[in-house]
Amino acid sequence: MSQLAEINEKALEKVEIAKKDLDKTIKETIKSIPEEKGRILDLKKSWEVTIQKKCTLEIFESLHRDAEIAERSSCLVDEYKAEREFFYKLRF
């Protein structure tokens, strides 16, 4: 059981890192194009809802099982990285 807890803890740490990287990129994007701040923040909010729904659907077979946290975390990390890349490209 401690092994599962360790795996889940590491997975959750990766999610936090990806989320912080995304937030940093969004702040930098807003600095780069401040006139679009409202639309950027609106998209960020919508994207978060979509990511949560997408990851829940993607891991539906793992819900309420040992692998749920690790699989959800993996999905979230991938989605946050994709979102970060999108916002990063807006700056150029």
N, C-alpha and C positions, 0 to 999 in steps of 0.2 A: 504494500500500500504506500509506503514512503517513496518508492520509485515512481509511482503514478503521481503523487503529489509534487515531486521534483520536476517531472515532465510538464505538468500543468503550470507550475510556477514559472518555468523557463518560457513556456509558450505565452503566458500572460505578459511577461516582461518584454517579449518581442512585439506584442501588440502595443504596449505603452510606448516603446521606442518608435514604432512606425507612426503612431498617432502624434507623437511630439514632432517628428520630422515633417509630417503633413502640416501640422499647425504652424511650424516655422516657415514652411514654403508658402502657405497661404498669407501669412503676415508679410513676407517679402514680396509676394505678388501684389498685394494691396498697396505697398509702398511704391511699387513700380508703375501701377496703373490705378491711382487712388480714385479716379472718376468712376471706376467700375466696382468700388467697394461693396455697394449694395447688392449688385448681381452676384459677385463672388461669394458673399456671405449667404445669400439665398441659395445658390447652387450647393455650397458646402452643407447646408442644412438638409436639402433634398437628397444629396448624395449619401449622407449618413443614414437616413431612413432606408434608402434603397440598399445600401450595403448590409444593414442589419437583416432586412428581409431576404436578400439574396443568400447570405451566409446561413440563415436558418433553413432555407429551402435546400441549399446545397448539402447540408449535413443531416437532413431529416432522418436518415437511417441510424445516425449515431446519437440522436437525442435521448437523454436520460441513460446514457451508457458511459463507460469509462473513457472512451475516446472523444466524447463530446467537446470538452474544453480544448483539447489539443487541435481537433479538426476545425472548430469554430475560430480559434486563434489563428490558425494557418490561413483560413479564408480571409479573415479580417486584415491580416498583414498584407496579403496579396492585393486586396482591394484598396487599402490605404496607400500602398505603393503606387498603384495605378492612378489613383486620384492625385497623389502628389506629383506624379509625372505630368498629368494634364495641367495642373496649376503652374508647374514650373515652366512648361512650354508657353504659357500665356504671356510670360514676361518678355519674350523675344519676338 
